[in-house]
């Protein structure tokens, strides 16, 4: 199994998946397999879960990582972020 395909219920991994589901990762920080796993995870979410993920990303980009992690806890397990 490739890294990034394992799933985690940890809010930190869920937040990273939400943040990286549609990124090109121009800095090449993440393995391609992880980014693909994030895209597949997000695509499989229900529309209401996608809204939850978007709200969490918004909170994170406004500087409130704690709120973002509290928001994503309701989402299904997400790909394990290789950088955490």
N, CA, C and O of each residue as an XYZ file, in Angstrom:
336
protein
N       0.849     -1.183      0.000
C       0.000      0.000      0.000
C       0.893      1.243      0.000
O       1.833      1.325      0.790
N       0.614      2.197     -0.864
C       1.408      3.415     -0.953
C       1.047      4.369      0.165
O      -0.101      4.419      0.607
N       2.041      5.134      0.624
C       1.764      6.144      1.629
C       0.740      7.118      1.062
O       0.801      7.471     -0.115
N      -0.186      7.545      1.884
C      -1.238      8.426      1.402
C      -2.521      7.667      1.164
O      -3.595      8.265      1.105
N      -2.425      6.361      1.026
C      -3.629      5.559      0.832
C      -4.160      5.030      2.150
O      -5.328      4.654      2.244
N      -3.300      4.998      3.186
C      -3.774      4.623      4.509
C      -4.690      5.729      5.006
O      -4.494      6.898      4.676
N      -5.700      5.357      5.806
C      -6.661      6.351      6.285
C      -6.466      6.604      7.772
O      -6.047      5.723      8.522
N      -6.780      7.827      8.177
C      -6.673      8.212      9.575
C      -7.917      8.982      9.992
O      -8.487      9.741      9.207
N      -8.328      8.778     11.229
C      -9.451      9.520     11.779
C      -8.967     10.764     12.534
O      -9.770     11.494     13.115
N      -7.659     10.996     12.521
C      -7.064     12.146     13.198
C      -7.469     13.436     12.466
O      -7.300     13.538     11.251
N      -8.005     14.424     13.211
C      -8.410     15.685     12.564
C      -7.277     16.378     11.804
O      -7.532     17.069     10.818
N      -6.040     16.204     12.246
C      -4.912     16.828     11.536
C      -4.799     16.267     10.119
O      -4.523     17.014      9.180
N      -5.007     14.964      9.956
C      -4.939     14.347      8.629
C      -6.155     14.742      7.786
O      -6.038     14.964      6.581
N      -7.312     14.825      8.426
C      -8.515     15.249      7.699
C      -8.356     16.676      7.182
O      -8.728     16.981      6.049
N      -7.797     17.547      8.026
C      -7.587     18.935      7.614
C      -6.598     19.009      6.451
O      -6.827     19.744      5.490
N      -5.509     18.256      6.531
C      -4.538     18.258      5.435
C      -5.157     17.752      4.139
O      -4.873     18.284      3.066
N      -5.998     16.732      4.231
C      -6.660     16.218      3.028
C      -7.583     17.279      2.438
O      -7.642     17.447      1.220
N      -8.298     17.990      3.297
C      -9.183     19.055      2.824
C      -8.375     20.170      2.166
O      -8.787     20.728      1.149
N      -7.237     20.487      2.747
C      -6.387     21.553      2.203
C      -5.719     21.158      0.892
O      -5.427     22.016      0.059
N      -5.476     19.863      0.707
C      -4.688     19.406     -0.444
C      -5.481     18.674     -1.508
O      -4.886     18.092     -2.414
N      -6.808     18.683     -1.429
C      -7.583     17.904     -2.396
C      -7.575     18.495     -3.799
O      -7.841     17.782     -4.766
N      -7.277     19.771     -3.925
C      -7.309     20.384     -5.261
C      -6.075     21.230     -5.545
O      -6.126     22.162     -6.347
N      -4.985     20.908     -4.895
C      -3.773     21.695     -5.080
C      -2.846     21.052     -6.104
O      -2.834     19.833     -6.280
N      -2.091     21.878     -6.755
C      -1.087     21.388     -7.705
C       0.224     21.095     -6.977
O       1.125     20.486     -7.554
N       0.342     21.526     -5.698
C       1.550     21.324     -4.897
C       2.787     21.784     -5.662
O       3.691     20.997     -5.943
N       2.807     23.060     -5.989
C       3.900     23.609     -6.793
C       5.261     23.470     -6.110
O       6.292     23.468     -6.782
N       5.270     23.354     -4.783
C       6.532     23.194     -4.061
C       7.003     21.742     -4.012
O       8.095     21.450     -3.525
N       6.161     20.830     -4.527
C       6.490     19.405     -4.560
C       6.748     18.858     -3.157
O       7.642     18.036     -2.956
N       5.954     19.325     -2.186
C       6.108     18.872     -0.809
C       5.535     17.474     -0.603
O       6.024     16.717      0.236
N       4.509     17.136     -1.358
C       3.779     15.890     -1.138
C       3.988     14.908     -2.278
O       4.110     15.313     -3.434
N       4.029     13.604     -1.955
C       4.069     12.606     -3.031
C       2.786     12.694     -3.866
O       1.707     12.967     -3.339
N       2.918     12.463     -5.143
C       1.755     12.516     -6.044
C       0.654     11.568     -5.566
O      -0.529     11.899     -5.653
N       1.032     10.401     -5.065
C       0.025      9.431     -4.622
C      -0.822     10.004     -3.482
O      -2.011      9.701     -3.385
N      -0.221     10.825     -2.623
C      -0.979     11.445     -1.530
C      -1.989     12.445     -2.079
O      -3.139     12.467     -1.643
N      -1.569     13.267     -3.027
C      -2.482     14.261     -3.597
C      -3.653     13.581     -4.312
O      -4.795     14.027     -4.205
N      -3.364     12.514     -5.031
C      -4.427     11.750     -5.700
C      -5.376     11.164     -4.658
O      -6.594     11.197     -4.839
N      -4.826     10.627     -3.567
C      -5.666     10.068     -2.507
C      -6.561     11.149     -1.898
O      -7.722     10.887     -1.581
N      -6.030     12.355     -1.735
C      -6.835     13.469     -1.210
C      -7.960     13.827     -2.175
O      -9.089     14.078     -1.753
N      -7.651     13.852     -3.473
C      -8.679     14.154     -4.471
C      -9.777     13.096     -4.437
O     -10.962     13.426     -4.478
N      -9.387     11.829     -4.362
C     -10.369     10.743     -4.325
C     -11.202     10.803     -3.051
O     -12.409     10.561     -3.088
N     -10.571     11.123     -1.928
C     -11.276     11.256     -0.654
C     -12.335     12.347     -0.745
O     -13.486     12.144     -0.358
N     -11.929     13.520     -1.265
C     -12.852     14.645     -1.356
C     -14.005     14.336     -2.311
O     -15.157     14.662     -2.024
N     -13.696     13.711     -3.436
C     -14.712     13.368     -4.428
C     -15.753     12.413     -3.843
O     -16.931     12.480     -4.196
N     -15.316     11.530     -2.953
C     -16.224     10.550     -2.357
C     -17.091     11.137     -1.236
O     -18.046     10.499     -0.792
N     -16.761     12.351     -0.779
C     -17.555     12.969      0.284
C     -18.951     13.331     -0.217
O     -19.135     13.630     -1.397
N     -19.918     13.305      0.672
C     -21.259     13.795      0.337
C     -21.172     15.310      0.133
O     -20.187     15.931      0.531
N     -22.169     15.892     -0.470
C     -22.144     17.341     -0.691
C     -22.084     18.096      0.637
O     -21.417     19.126      0.735
N     -22.775     17.591      1.653
C     -22.725     18.284      2.944
C     -21.338     18.153      3.575
O     -20.861     19.096      4.207
N     -20.682     16.997      3.412
C     -19.319     16.846      3.931
C     -18.333     17.715      3.155
O     -17.361     18.205      3.730
N     -18.565     17.910      1.874
C     -17.698     18.819      1.100
C     -17.830     20.245      1.626
O     -16.848     20.984      1.697
N     -19.056     20.625      1.994
C     -19.252     21.965      2.570
C     -18.518     22.076      3.906
O     -17.896     23.098      4.195
N     -18.592     21.025      4.713
C     -17.868     21.012      5.990
C     -16.372     21.193      5.742
O     -15.722     21.995      6.412
N     -15.833     20.453      4.787
C     -14.407     20.560      4.462
C     -14.063     21.971      4.005
O     -13.018     22.501      4.382
N     -14.923     22.586      3.199
C     -14.669     23.945      2.715
C     -14.690     24.965      3.850
O     -13.884     25.896      3.866
N     -15.611     24.791      4.800
C     -15.666     25.685      5.962
C     -14.383     25.539      6.786
O     -13.836     26.530      7.270
N     -13.912     24.315      6.940
C     -12.678     24.080      7.689
C     -11.486     24.726      7.003
O     -10.644     25.332      7.665
N     -11.407     24.603      5.691
C     -10.320     25.236      4.935
C     -10.387     26.752      5.106
O      -9.360     27.408      5.276
N     -11.579     27.295      5.061
C     -11.750     28.735      5.248
C     -11.269     29.167      6.632
O     -10.572     30.174      6.762
N     -11.636     28.419      7.650
C     -11.186     28.737      9.017
C      -9.667     28.675      9.104
O      -9.040     29.538      9.719
N      -9.077     27.651      8.487
C      -7.624     27.489      8.514
C      -6.933     28.660      7.817
O      -5.957     29.205      8.333
N      -7.442     29.044      6.644
C      -6.798     30.125      5.897
C      -6.955     31.475      6.598
O      -6.212     32.416      6.319
N      -7.923     31.561      7.505
C      -8.088     32.783      8.308
C      -7.265     32.716      9.594
O      -7.344     33.612     10.434
N      -6.474     31.650      9.743
C      -5.553     31.550     10.863
C      -6.062     30.791     12.072
O      -5.408     30.798     13.114
N      -7.205     30.136     11.966
C      -7.748     29.418     13.113
C      -7.670     27.905     12.908
O      -8.662     27.253     12.582
N      -6.475     27.368     13.106
C      -6.259     25.937     12.898
C      -7.060     25.102     13.897
O      -7.547     24.024     13.554
N      -7.199     25.594     15.129
C      -7.958     24.864     16.146
C      -9.413     24.706     15.717
O      -9.972     23.613     15.805
N     -10.023     25.784     15.256
C     -11.412     25.705     14.789
C     -11.514     24.763     13.597
O     -12.454     23.972     13.505
N     -10.552     24.844     12.685
C     -10.572     23.987     11.498
C     -10.542     22.515     11.892
O     -11.280     21.707     11.328
N      -9.695     22.162     12.857
C      -9.612     20.768     13.301
C     -10.895     20.342     14.012
O     -11.313     19.189     13.906
N     -11.517     21.270     14.735
C     -12.785     20.953     15.388
C     -13.894     20.723     14.367
O     -14.794     19.915     14.594
N     -13.828     21.424     13.256
C     -14.836     21.298     12.201
C     -14.700     19.962     11.472
O     -15.700     19.287     11.229
N     -13.473     19.576     11.122
C     -13.267     18.377     10.296
C     -13.463     17.060     11.045
O     -13.513     16.001     10.421
N     -13.574     17.109     12.364
C     -13.684     15.847     13.107
C     -14.887     15.016     12.676
O     -14.887     13.800     12.868
N     -15.915     15.643     12.099
C     -17.119     14.911     11.670
C     -16.930     14.198     10.326
O     -17.764     13.379      9.939
N     -15.855     14.500      9.624
C     -15.627     13.906      8.303
C     -15.108     12.474      8.430
O     -14.551     12.098      9.461
N     -15.295     11.675      7.370
C     -14.786     10.299      7.396
C     -13.248     10.283      7.399
O     -12.616     11.283      7.060
N     -12.658      9.159      7.776
C     -11.195      9.053      7.775
C     -10.603      9.510      6.438
O     -11.158      9.264      5.367
N      -9.465     10.177      6.546
C      -8.807     10.773      5.379
C      -7.429     10.163      5.175
O      -6.892      9.515      6.074
N      -6.854     10.371      3.986
C      -5.498      9.858      3.739
C      -4.507     10.387      4.780
O      -4.572     11.546      5.190
N      -3.602      9.520      5.191
C      -2.561      9.905      6.133
C      -1.584     10.846      5.438
O      -1.023     10.515      4.393
N      -1.387     12.020      6.028
C      -0.448     12.990      5.459
C       0.979     12.558      5.769
O       1.321     12.373      6.937
N       1.816     12.395      4.755
C       3.181     11.911      4.991
C       4.058     12.932      5.718
O       5.136     12.576      6.193
N       3.626     14.183      5.817
C       4.447     15.208      6.468
C       4.099     15.425      7.929
O       4.733     16.236      8.605
N       3.092     14.706      8.426
C       2.704     14.865      9.838
C       3.333     13.786     10.688
O       3.123     13.754     11.901
